[in-house]
Amino acid sequence: MPARKSSSTEGSVETAALSAAPGAEVRSLEVVAEAIRTKVAAGEDAEAIQQELVVSPHVFRELLTHSYKMVGRAPEIFEYQERMRIGEIDG
């Protein structure tokens, strides 16, 4: 009898895709921005958050100040840096 996927395993794949932690895939800017805001609101140190989430200082400042939607290049810069981080683009 073939194995069946349970709904709990499907949910874990979806959750992994929406993780703010650095991994082998390009992360979503919105997910990383929300993680930064949550950690700052919890009182965590900004430098520690930046290092933990592996975000460049430029993008981190924009996300921290909530201005990434107003600055047209932040999403592009973030995606480029993510592709460099996972090795899709040579730096």
Stockholm file with secondary structure:
# STOCKHOLM 1.0

chainA/1-91         MPARKSSSTEGSVETAALSAAPGAEVRSLEVVAEAIRTKVAAGEDAEAIQQELVVSPHVFRELLTHSYKMVGRAPEIFEYQERMRIGEIDG
#=GR chainA/1-91 SS CCCCCCHHHHHHHHHHHTCCSCCSSCCCHHHHHHHHHHHHHTTCCHHHHHHHHTCCHHHHHHHHTTCTTTSTTHHHHHHHHHHHHHTSSCC
#=GC SS_cons        CCCCCCHHHHHHHHHHHTCCSCCSSCCCHHHHHHHHHHHHHTTCCHHHHHHHHTCCHHHHHHHHTTCTTTSTTHHHHHHHHHHHHHTSSCC
//
